[in-house]
């Protein structure tokens, strides 16, 4: 079968500041392995999708850096304006459909972690085969390992055959009590934002659920510069997946983590990230006394902790950021304050 890979690589990854910046966001960073997250993502598809069938959608500001990272043969589509993931996916599916409307399109984030590539590929192949043979929108749902409140969930329904399950609903991020219920029920999966479908199937869904996309595209005669800024700025989940009736999922169990903030380094077994008595060390030399639960990334620095508990300590190119671990999701707030006075540091 003809298969294309589409990687969404336009995110800013602000929660990893100061290591992540506007010029070098999370997907272009390395966490101990020597390979960027984008390179790690591409490598999972070696032997599955040839370079000529790989498409990266990113922002215009990141196009050159992305091209250097992915190498020759990979198509880079540079968005003229940031419009969330629905326009990104629509453009990519139109691009594939011009070459083969019945090709299977795999849509993947650029910056997630998979501990077991073998298990990922096994599930991916089942999902690809299903997408090729059925008119369904396929998503990979992550088997939850904990009552996570930071992810959206998929409520799964009846078996469709083999490992395939019907998706009954997309569920917003729950509170802790409800997350515990989801975990114990066995009827919920984390929404990992990974999709597979035939290009024609995806475009049909867009035409039914977001008809304005085709209208703008056709009105502009396929001119991205004209069409893109007028497209509805929304996510593929909200614009299509949550409304479609033909959504199915394949449960994925491969040690997945979305690397959403500095505290992700505690749960994702990244190479080069070490566990110590004081917490997680991603870079630098750490000496600690009566300290625990910390996340430290300060390459080339000696870090000494005394009585430190549950802190994030990051040093990058002259910027030192210290935060309480329970405020990891709020790093972007201080980033905005820095941006106002020192835009050169963000």
C-alpha positions in Angstrom: 0.0 0.0 0.0 1.1 3.6 -0.6 1.7 5.2 2.8 2.6 8.8 3.7 3.8 10.2 7.0 2.7 13.7 8.1 4.5 15.1 11.1 3.0 18.2 12.9 6.1 20.2 13.9 4.8 23.8 14.4 4.6 23.8 18.2 6.5 26.1 20.5 7.0 23.8 23.5 7.0 26.8 25.9 6.8 24.7 29.0 10.4 23.6 28.3 11.8 27.1 28.5 14.6 28.2 28.8 15.9 25.2 26.8 13.0 25.6 24.4 12.9 29.0 22.5 11.1 30.4 19.6 14.0 29.7 17.3 14.6 26.2 18.7 11.4 24.8 20.1 10.9 21.4 21.8 10.8 19.2 18.7 14.3 20.5 17.8 15.8 19.7 21.2 17.7 16.7 22.4 17.2 15.2 25.9 20.3 13.1 26.5 20.2 10.9 23.4 22.1 13.2 21.0 19.1 13.1 18.6 16.4 15.7 18.5 12.8 14.7 19.3 11.9 15.3 15.6 14.8 13.0 14.5 13.7 10.4 17.0 10.1 10.6 15.6 11.3 10.2 12.0 13.5 7.2 12.9 10.5 5.3 14.1 9.2 5.1 10.5 12.5 3.9 8.9 11.5 0.9 6.8 7.9 1.9 7.0 7.6 5.1 5.1 10.3 6.2 2.5 11.8 9.7 2.7 9.9 10.8 -0.4 6.6 10.1 1.3 7.4 12.1 4.4 5.9 15.5 5.0 6.7 17.9 7.8 4.3 20.8 8.5 5.8 23.6 10.5 5.8 27.4 10.8 7.5 29.6 8.3 9.9 30.8 11.0 11.1 27.2 11.7 11.2 26.0 8.1 14.9 26.4 7.5 15.9 24.8 10.8 13.5 22.0 10.2 14.9 21.3 6.7 18.4 21.1 8.1 17.1 18.6 10.7 15.2 16.2 8.4 17.6 16.1 5.5 17.0 15.7 1.7 13.9 14.0 0.3 11.5 15.1 3.0 8.9 17.6 2.1 8.6 20.6 4.4 5.3 22.6 4.2 5.7 26.0 5.9 2.5 27.5 7.2 2.0 31.2 6.3 0.1 31.6 9.6 -0.4 29.6 12.7 -4.0 28.2 12.6 -3.9 25.2 15.0 -3.9 21.6 13.8 -7.1 21.4 11.7 -5.7 23.6 8.8 -2.3 21.9 9.2 -3.9 18.4 8.7 -6.2 19.6 5.9 -3.3 21.1 3.9 -1.2 17.9 4.3 -4.1 15.7 3.2 -4.7 17.8 0.2 -1.0 17.6 -0.6 -1.1 13.8 -0.4 -4.4 13.5 -2.3 -2.9 15.3 -5.3 -0.4 12.4 -5.5 -2.6 9.5 -4.4 -6.1 10.1 -2.9 -6.3 6.5 -1.6 -2.9 6.5 0.1 -2.9 6.0 3.8 -1.8 9.1 5.7 -0.2 8.7 9.2 -0.5 12.0 11.1 1.9 12.2 14.1 3.2 14.8 16.6 6.9 15.6 16.3 7.9 15.6 19.9 6.5 12.5 21.8 8.6 9.7 23.3 8.1 5.9 22.7 10.1 3.6 25.0 9.4 0.6 22.7 9.6 1.3 19.0 8.9 -2.4 18.3 5.5 -2.3 20.2 4.7 1.1 18.6 5.3 -0.3 15.1 3.3 -3.5 15.8 0.2 -1.4 16.7 0.9 1.1 13.9 0.8 -1.7 11.3 -2.5 -3.0 12.5 -4.0 0.5 12.4 -2.5 1.2 8.9 -4.0 -2.0 7.5 -7.4 -1.1 9.0 -7.3 2.4 7.5 -6.4 1.1 4.1 -9.4 -1.3 4.0 -12.1 0.7 5.8 -13.6 4.2 5.5 -12.8 5.0 9.1 -10.8 7.7 10.9 -8.3 5.7 13.0 -6.6 7.1 16.1 -4.1 5.4 18.4 -5.3 5.5 22.0 -2.7 5.1 24.8 -3.3 2.5 27.5 -3.2 4.6 30.7 -0.6 3.6 33.3 -1.8 6.1 36.0 -4.8 8.4 36.8 -3.5 11.2 34.7 -5.3 14.6 34.8 -3.2 16.3 32.2 -4.4 14.3 29.1 -7.7 14.1 27.3 -9.2 10.6 27.0 -11.0 8.4 24.5 -14.1 6.4 25.7 -13.9 3.2 23.8 -16.9 1.0 22.9 -17.6 -2.2 21.0 -14.9 -4.3 19.4 -14.8 -3.9 15.6 -12.7 -7.0 15.1 -9.2 -7.9 16.5 -7.8 -5.0 18.5 -9.9 -2.4 16.9 -12.5 -0.6 19.1 -15.1 1.9 18.4 -14.5 5.4 19.9 -17.7 6.4 21.7 -16.5 9.8 22.8 -13.6 12.2 23.2 -13.4 13.3 26.9 -11.8 16.4 28.2 -9.0 16.4 30.9 -10.6 15.0 34.1 -10.1 15.8 37.7 -8.2 13.2 39.8 -11.3 11.4 41.1 -12.7 10.9 37.6 -9.2 9.9 36.2 -9.1 7.2 38.8 -12.5 6.0 37.7 -11.4 6.0 34.1 -8.3 3.9 34.9 -10.2 1.3 36.9 -12.9 0.9 34.4 -10.6 -0.2 31.5 -12.9 1.7 29.1 -10.7 4.7 28.6 -7.5 5.4 26.7 -5.4 8.6 26.6 -5.8 10.7 23.5 -2.3 10.7 22.0 -3.1 12.8 18.9 -2.0 10.2 16.4 -4.2 9.5 13.4 -4.3 7.2 10.4 -6.7 7.4 7.4 -6.9 7.4 3.6 -6.4 10.9 2.3 -9.8 10.6 0.6 -11.5 9.6 3.9 -10.0 12.5 5.8 -11.0 15.0 3.1 -14.6 13.6 3.0 -14.8 14.1 6.8 -13.5 17.7 6.4 -16.1 18.4 3.7 -18.9 17.1 6.0 -17.8 18.6 9.3 -15.8 21.7 8.3 -17.0 22.6 4.8 -15.6 26.1 5.0 -12.1 24.5 4.6 -12.8 23.3 1.1 -14.6 26.6 0.3 -11.6 28.7 1.2 -9.2 26.3 -0.5 -11.2 26.2 -3.8 -11.8 30.0 -3.6 -8.1 30.5 -3.5 -7.5 27.9 -6.2 -5.1 26.1 -3.9 -3.0 29.1 -3.2 -1.9 28.5 0.4 -0.9 32.1 0.9 -4.5 33.2 0.3 -6.4 30.3 1.7 -4.6 29.5 4.9 -5.2 32.7 6.9 -8.9 32.4 6.2 -9.2 28.8 7.5 -10.9 28.1 10.8 -8.2 28.1 13.6 -9.1 25.0 15.6 -7.8 21.6 16.5 -8.3 18.5 14.4 -9.9 16.9 17.5 -12.5 19.6 18.0 -13.1 20.3 14.3 -13.4 16.8 13.0 -12.7 13.9 15.4 -15.1 14.7 18.2 -18.0 15.1 15.7 -17.3 12.2 13.3 -19.2 8.9 13.7 -16.6 6.7 12.0 -13.8 7.0 14.6 -12.1 3.8 15.8 -9.0 3.2 17.9 -6.2 0.7 18.4 -4.9 0.6 22.0 -1.2 1.4 22.1 1.1 0.2 24.9 4.7 1.2 24.1 5.9 3.4 27.0 4.5 6.6 25.5 4.9 10.1 26.9 4.0 13.4 25.4 6.9 15.2 27.1 4.6 18.1 28.0 6.7 19.7 30.7 9.9 19.4 32.7 8.3 16.9 35.1 7.8 14.5 32.1 11.5 13.6 32.5 10.5 11.8 35.7 8.1 9.4 33.8 9.7 9.1 30.4 12.8 6.8 30.3 14.9 9.0 28.1 18.5 7.9 27.4 21.0 10.2 29.1 18.4 11.2 31.8 19.6 9.7 35.1 17.7 9.0 38.3 19.5 10.0 41.5 18.5 10.2 45.2 17.8 13.9 44.7 15.6 13.4 41.6 16.2 13.4 37.9 19.4 14.7 36.3 19.3 15.6 32.6 22.5 17.6 32.4 25.3 18.8 34.6 27.0 17.5 37.7 24.8 17.2 40.8 25.8 17.2 44.4 22.9 17.0 46.9 22.3 16.8 50.7 18.9 15.9 52.1 17.2 16.8 48.8 14.6 14.9 46.8 12.1 15.0 43.9 14.0 17.6 41.9 14.5 17.9 38.1 17.9 19.3 37.1 19.1 20.2 33.6 22.3 22.4 33.6 24.8 21.0 31.1 28.4 22.0 32.0 27.4 23.2 35.4 28.0 22.0 38.9 24.6 22.1 40.8 24.7 21.8 44.6 21.4 21.3 46.5 20.8 21.5 50.2 17.4 20.6 51.6 15.8 21.2 48.2 12.4 19.5 47.6 10.4 19.1 44.4 12.1 21.8 42.4 12.8 22.3 38.7 16.2 23.8 38.1 17.2 24.5 34.5 20.2 26.6 33.2 20.5 27.3 29.4 22.7 29.9 27.7 22.9 32.2 30.7 19.3 31.8 31.8 18.5 30.2 35.1 14.9 29.0 35.8 13.8 27.6 39.1 10.2 26.5 39.6 8.2 24.4 42.0 7.3 21.1 40.4 3.6 21.5 41.0 3.8 24.7 38.8 5.5 23.0 35.9 2.6 23.8 33.6 3.0 27.5 34.5 6.5 28.0 33.1 5.0 29.8 30.1 3.7 32.5 32.5 7.1 33.6 33.5 8.2 33.3 29.9 5.7 36.0 29.0 7.2 38.3 31.6 10.7 37.7 30.4 9.6 38.2 26.8 8.3 41.7 27.6 11.7 43.0 28.7 14.2 40.5 27.3 12.8 39.1 24.0 16.3 38.0 23.1 16.0 35.3 25.8 12.9 33.6 24.5 
